[in-house]
């Protein structure tokens, strides 16, 4: 049973892609998952991340501080600036440009840990980087979004901060606490937790795409190009940054995946809660599809090279 759950979880790019495509043509199948459902869905995902962490994981940051700092810095420098620059380069409509910046300012997503495993990179380091960028996002995501998108639309920095705290920090901390006080319960639920996260992020992204299906089709070329460039650039520049600092292939692949893959679900929640135009959430939803597909292709390529 555990093996079957693992195979279904590893196929997450397929589920997200199918959900997004179906939502374009049958939006009513997914638009019911909206409003508070999306907020609670993200909380479930973050709780699932939290129960995989222990207090010792936080201590392990001290063992490799330079490497974790590199991933953290690359995450919050490369992706926000890429989002801002690509939006200007393609002259995207304001809500789409803001959405691209917002997803670029989000922390690493838990899916990066799965892709790192598939790529035979350093999973432990990936978990540490995701953990640090997730907690750092409470301050960095509102600050960077306000700095880069504030010239385009009004950005409620304090509101973004409070929402990020509620849907990120609180569930993760609760998960860590459960792991400590109820380890048997956690071990019983742990095999199914990743698949539940995959299903939830698929529903979140499909719902957002379905609610704006007409606009997505109308702006398909520029929107898909912008999101594709964002994540392709993130993977490439993350890898280049690690190699620039003389890290080996395994570390470079880990940093590449961590930088290239964002917590797009958080972007959706923040966009729907703090920006008036619903189109702002669309790049975040599309990003989930792109990063999953690109990351999985990259992982497959690296696995093939390892075998050779």
PyMOL commands that set and color helices and strands:
alter all, ss='L'
color gray80, all
select helices_A, chain A and resi 2-10+12-25+27-29+36-50+55-60+65-89+94-104+111-118+123-149+157-181+183-211+213-218+220-244+249-260+264-274+278-307
alter helices_A, ss='H'
color red, helices_A
deselect
rebuild
show_as cartoon
